[in-house]
Amino acid sequence: MEKSIYLPLITKQLNTQSMTIFHSQFEEIRKLITYEDFSLLTKRVIDLTLDTENVVSYKKTLDFLDWLDSNTNNTEAQKERFSNLLDELYSELSAKGEASNIGTPLLSTYNLIKSYRNSAFALGPINLEIKEGEIVGLVGENGNGKTTLLRTLCGELEPTGGEIRYLFSHKDNYDLRSRLIYIPQRTTSWQGSLLSNLRFTAASYGITGDENVCMVELIIARMGLRKYRTYSWKNLSSGYKMRFELARALLRKPKLLLIDEPLANLDILAQQIVLDDFRDIARSPFRPLGIILSSQQLYEVEKASDNVIFLKNGTPRNLATDTDVTYTEVSRFIVEFESEWKQEQLREALNSLRLEKLQINGGTYVASFPDDITQEMFLQTVLDSHIPIIYFRNISNSTRRFFLS
């Protein structure tokens, strides 16, 4: 009896929260007009258009994109057209009255283990949960289990112990594999053009007619692939092949994306763009999804992720939950920096802060201090002692700590 009373109330509260997120996001999108950030604004307009799931709205936005291509220098006209289109999208999406419940659990594992015969390596045990709208980063050196974990979660590898729970609705195993998508670092080649492949993918999942044409074109635009519609697999760079795989995945309307090393073949600017795209796509109020991505780009992943798991020899470590005494006893204030000074000079200058440890790795210093030392105190000492610093990062709350000896 209690369920029948309180479950609808909880659902209503979650839905209200999601609509609040939508209104907040929309206000941030509208500010992009003032900032004249038309590149990002275009992506967000496409996201809102896809949220409508309305072919009429799809066509309006595609017409606008065609107009935009011919009016790149007409700033005032662009502002007006963007504003009018946003008004229409806001009105349509507000009228839907319901958004997805961001924060709903999608997948959890309990003491998950994957081991191999005749091998000393074993993954786990791993306990994790990922929710709608959440990004989980997997970091660690090569050979420590990142790919093994992703392949086990998606069903390519059979776990040898523990349990994986898929918590989103799915009709059968085929539907599960359609909504839980694994994108490996090295993807298989394909024949034909990028456009024909994406239209075939959409058709394979029941998207036909005008909806197929319009949805494919919108996702191509969203992933920055409009110039490459006619390109074949061999004509695309590694970075654009990854964008193609993401476009193909989004056409399947996934609930969970597992992506192995998506930043591996991208320059630093492209990495930032892709990570921004991940955040926007994951946190859509109407089509939220969960993303688990592996990478060796530690700091970039930490900035984009809600939670980061460090894998060492198959064993997970997490700053928020780790109870291993070896790690919890590490000084709480740890700073990474680069300086032309030698270790002895630095030790003498930093001893006033009760320096506990000073390591050097490839020209980068890592200094550890007691937990009552603050970032401001460190920087003041740097200024007072005239220490020349060309790079500085507070890693007290970074999984970079787990890479320290």
C-alpha positions in Angstrom: 0.0 0.0 0.0 2.9 2.4 0.8 4.3 1.9 -2.6 1.2 3.0 -4.3 1.2 6.2 -2.3 4.8 7.2 -2.2 6.3 5.9 -5.5 4.3 8.3 -7.7 5.3 11.1 -5.3 9.0 10.2 -5.6 8.6 10.0 -9.4 6.9 13.4 -9.5 9.7 14.9 -7.4 12.4 13.5 -9.7 10.5 14.7 -12.7 10.2 18.2 -11.2 13.9 18.2 -10.6 14.6 17.2 -14.2 12.4 20.0 -15.6 14.2 22.5 -13.3 17.5 21.3 -14.8 15.9 21.9 -18.2 14.9 25.5 -17.4 18.3 26.2 -15.9 20.2 24.7 -18.9 18.0 26.6 -21.3 18.9 29.9 -19.7 22.5 29.1 -20.0 22.0 28.3 -23.7 20.3 31.6 -24.3 23.2 33.5 -22.8 25.4 32.1 -25.6 23.6 34.4 -28.0 24.9 37.4 -26.0 28.4 35.9 -26.0 28.1 35.2 -29.7 29.4 31.7 -29.2 27.6 30.4 -32.3 29.6 27.2 -32.6 28.5 25.9 -29.1 25.1 27.4 -29.5 24.5 25.4 -32.7 25.3 22.2 -30.9 23.0 23.0 -28.0 20.2 23.9 -30.5 20.6 20.5 -32.2 20.4 18.8 -28.7 17.2 20.6 -28.0 15.8 19.7 -31.4 16.6 16.0 -30.9 14.8 16.3 -27.5 11.6 17.2 -29.2 11.5 13.9 -31.1 9.4 15.8 -33.7 10.2 15.5 -37.4 8.7 19.0 -38.0 11.1 20.5 -35.6 13.9 18.5 -37.1 13.2 20.0 -40.5 13.1 23.6 -39.1 16.5 23.2 -37.5 18.0 21.7 -40.6 16.7 24.6 -42.7 18.2 26.9 -40.1 21.6 25.1 -40.4 21.5 25.5 -44.2 20.8 29.2 -43.8 23.6 29.5 -41.2 26.1 28.1 -43.6 25.4 31.0 -46.0 25.2 33.7 -43.4 28.3 33.2 -41.3 29.2 36.9 -41.3 25.8 38.3 -40.5 26.0 38.4 -36.7 22.8 40.3 -36.0 20.7 38.1 -38.3 22.2 35.1 -36.7 21.3 36.3 -33.2 17.7 37.0 -34.3 17.3 33.6 -36.0 18.9 31.7 -33.0 16.6 33.6 -30.6 13.4 32.8 -32.6 14.3 29.1 -32.9 15.2 28.8 -29.2 11.8 30.3 -28.4 10.0 27.7 -30.5 12.1 24.9 -29.0 11.5 26.1 -25.4 7.8 26.3 -26.0 7.6 22.8 -27.5 9.7 21.2 -24.8 8.0 22.9 -21.9 4.7 21.7 -23.3 5.9 18.1 -23.0 5.7 18.6 -19.3 7.8 15.6 -18.5 11.6 15.1 -18.5 13.6 12.0 -17.8 14.5 11.3 -14.2 18.2 12.3 -14.1 20.0 10.3 -11.4 18.1 7.1 -12.0 20.6 4.1 -11.6 21.4 2.4 -14.9 24.0 -0.3 -13.9 25.6 -1.6 -10.8 28.1 -4.3 -10.0 28.6 -6.3 -6.8 32.0 -7.9 -6.2 32.6 -8.2 -9.9 35.6 -10.4 -10.8 37.2 -11.4 -14.1 40.1 -13.7 -14.0 41.9 -15.9 -16.6 43.3 -19.4 -16.4 47.1 -19.5 -16.4 47.4 -15.8 -15.8 48.3 -13.9 -12.6 46.1 -10.9 -13.6 42.6 -10.7 -12.2 40.1 -7.8 -12.4 38.3 -6.9 -9.2 36.4 -7.3 -7.0 34.7 -4.1 -8.3 31.6 -2.4 -6.9 30.3 0.5 -8.9 27.1 2.3 -9.8 26.4 4.6 -12.7 23.3 6.8 -13.1 21.6 8.7 -15.8 23.4 11.9 -16.5 26.6 10.7 -14.9 30.1 10.3 -16.4 32.5 7.8 -14.7 36.2 7.9 -15.8 38.5 4.9 -15.7 42.1 5.8 -15.4 45.3 3.8 -14.9 48.4 2.6 -16.7 48.1 0.2 -19.6 47.5 -3.4 -18.7 45.7 -2.7 -15.4 42.2 -3.7 -16.5 40.4 -0.7 -18.0 39.5 -2.5 -21.3 38.7 -5.7 -19.4 36.2 -4.0 -17.2 34.5 -2.3 -20.1 34.3 -5.5 -22.1 32.9 -7.4 -19.1 30.3 -4.7 -18.4 29.0 -4.9 -22.0 28.9 -8.7 -22.1 31.8 -9.4 -24.4 33.6 -11.2 -21.5 31.9 -13.5 -19.0 32.6 -12.5 -15.4 34.1 -15.2 -13.2 32.6 -13.9 -10.0 30.2 -11.3 -8.7 27.2 -9.8 -10.3 26.3 -7.1 -12.9 22.8 -5.6 -12.7 21.4 -3.7 -15.7 18.8 -1.5 -14.1 17.2 0.2 -17.2 14.2 -1.3 -18.9 15.0 -3.7 -21.8 12.8 -6.3 -23.5 15.4 -9.0 -24.1 19.2 -9.5 -24.4 19.2 -8.0 -28.0 17.5 -4.9 -26.7 19.9 -4.7 -23.8 22.9 -4.8 -26.3 21.2 -2.1 -28.4 20.9 0.3 -25.4 24.2 -0.5 -23.8 26.9 0.3 -26.4 30.6 -0.4 -26.2 32.9 1.6 -28.5 36.4 0.0 -28.6 39.6 2.1 -29.1 40.2 0.3 -32.5 37.0 0.1 -34.5 36.3 -2.1 -37.5 36.4 -0.7 -41.0 33.2 -0.2 -43.0 32.3 0.2 -46.7 30.5 3.0 -48.5 30.1 6.6 -47.3 29.7 8.0 -43.8 26.2 9.2 -44.6 25.0 5.8 -46.0 26.3 3.9 -43.0 24.5 6.2 -40.6 21.3 5.9 -42.5 21.6 2.2 -42.5 22.2 2.2 -38.8 19.1 4.3 -38.2 17.0 2.0 -40.4 18.3 -1.0 -38.6 16.7 0.4 -35.4 13.4 1.2 -36.9 14.0 4.9 -37.8 12.7 5.2 -41.4 11.4 7.8 -43.9 11.7 11.5 -43.1 12.7 10.8 -39.5 15.7 8.7 -40.7 16.9 11.5 -43.1 16.4 14.3 -40.6 17.7 12.6 -37.5 20.9 11.4 -39.3 21.5 14.9 -40.7 21.1 16.4 -37.2 23.4 13.9 -35.5 26.0 14.4 -38.3 25.9 18.1 -37.7 26.0 17.6 -33.9 29.2 15.6 -34.2 30.9 18.1 -36.6 30.7 15.7 -39.6 28.7 17.7 -42.1 31.8 18.2 -44.3 32.5 14.5 -44.3 29.1 13.0 -45.3 30.6 11.5 -48.5 33.8 10.3 -47.0 34.7 6.6 -46.7 36.4 4.9 -43.7 39.9 5.2 -45.2 39.5 8.9 -45.8 38.7 9.8 -42.2 41.3 10.5 -39.5 41.2 8.5 -36.3 39.5 11.4 -34.5 36.7 11.6 -37.0 36.3 7.8 -37.0 35.6 8.2 -33.2 33.1 10.9 -34.0 31.4 8.6 -36.5 31.2 5.8 -33.9 29.6 8.2 -31.4 27.1 9.4 -34.1 26.2 5.8 -34.9 25.8 5.0 -31.2 23.5 8.1 -30.6 21.2 6.9 -33.4 20.5 3.8 -31.3 19.2 6.0 -28.5 21.4 4.3 -25.8 21.0 4.4 -22.1 24.7 3.6 -21.4 27.8 4.3 -23.4 31.1 2.5 -22.6 34.0 4.1 -24.5 37.6 2.9 -24.6 40.2 5.6 -24.9 38.2 8.1 -26.9 40.9 10.8 -26.4 43.8 8.6 -27.6 44.1 10.0 -31.1 42.9 13.6 -30.5 44.9 16.8 -30.0 44.3 18.7 -26.8 41.7 21.1 -28.3 39.8 18.2 -29.8 39.9 16.4 -26.5 38.3 19.3 -24.7 35.6 19.5 -27.4 34.8 15.8 -27.2 34.6 15.9 -23.3 32.3 18.9 -23.5 30.1 17.0 -25.9 30.0 14.0 -23.5 28.8 16.3 -20.7 26.1 17.9 -22.7 24.9 14.6 -24.2 24.9 12.8 -20.9 23.0 15.5 -19.0 20.1 16.1 -21.4 17.0 16.5 -19.3 14.9 14.5 -21.9 17.5 11.9 -23.2 20.0 11.5 -20.4 22.4 8.6 -20.5 25.4 7.3 -18.5 28.9 7.3 -19.9 31.9 5.2 -18.7 35.1 6.1 -20.5 38.6 4.9 -20.1 41.6 7.1 -20.7 45.2 7.9 -19.8 44.5 11.6 -20.0 44.0 11.8 -16.2 43.4 15.5 -15.7 41.1 15.9 -18.7 39.0 13.0 -17.6 38.8 14.3 -14.0 37.4 17.6 -15.2 34.7 15.9 -17.2 33.7 13.1 -14.8 31.5 12.9 -11.8 33.5 10.0 -10.5 36.9 8.6 -11.3 38.1 5.1 -10.6 41.8 4.3 -10.7 42.8 0.7 -11.6 46.0 -0.8 -10.5 46.7 -4.4 -11.3 42.9 -4.9 -11.7 42.1 -3.4 -8.3 40.0 -0.2 -8.1 40.8 2.8 -6.0 38.5 5.8 -5.5 39.4 8.9 -3.5 35.9 9.2 -2.2 35.6 5.6 -0.9 39.1 4.2 -0.6 39.8 2.7 2.8 43.3 1.3 2.2 45.5 2.7 4.9 48.4 3.1 2.5 46.4 5.8 0.6 44.4 7.4 3.4 47.6 8.2 5.3 49.0 10.2 2.3 49.2 13.9 3.2 46.1 15.7 2.3 47.8 18.6 0.7 49.8 17.5 -2.4 51.0 19.8 -5.1 52.5 19.1 -8.5 54.7 21.8 -10.1 57.6 22.5 -12.5 60.5 24.7 -11.6 64.0 25.3 -12.8 65.3 25.1 -9.2 67.1 21.9 -8.0 65.7 19.7 -5.3 67.9 21.1 -2.5 66.9 24.7 -3.3 63.3 23.7 -3.2 63.6 21.7 0.0 65.2 24.6 1.8 62.5 27.0 0.7 59.6 24.7 1.4 60.8 23.4 4.8 58.9 26.3 6.5 55.7 24.5 5.4 56.9 21.2 7.0 57.6 19.5 3.7 57.2 15.8 4.1 58.2 14.5 0.7 59.5 15.9 -2.6 59.5 13.6 -5.6 60.6 14.3 -9.2 59.3 12.6 -12.3 60.4 13.7 -15.7 61.1 17.2 -14.6 57.8 17.6 -12.6 58.0 17.9 -8.8 55.4 16.5 -6.4 55.5 17.9 -2.9 53.6 16.5 0.0 52.7 18.5 3.1 50.6 18.0 6.3 46.9 18.4 6.0 46.8 21.8 7.7 48.9 23.4 4.9 46.8 25.2 2.3 47.2 26.1 -1.3 47.3 29.8 -0.3 50.1 29.1 2.1 52.1 27.2 -0.5 51.7 30.0 -3.1 52.6 32.7 -0.6 55.8 30.8 0.2 56.6 30.6 -3.5 56.2 34.3 -3.8 58.2 35.1 -0.7 61.0 32.8 -1.7 60.9 33.9 -5.4 60.6 30.3 -6.5 60.3 30.3 -10.3 57.3 28.1 -11.2 56.1 27.5 -14.8 53.3 25.0 -13.9 51.3 24.3 -10.8 48.4 22.0 -9.9 46.8 21.1 -6.6 46.4 17.3 -6.7 45.2 16.8 -3.2 41.8 15.5 -4.5 43.1 14.0 -7.7 43.6 10.3 -8.5 47.1 11.4 -9.6 47.9 10.6 -5.9 47.5 6.9 -6.7 50.4 7.1 -9.2 52.8 8.2 -6.5 55.2 5.7 -5.1 
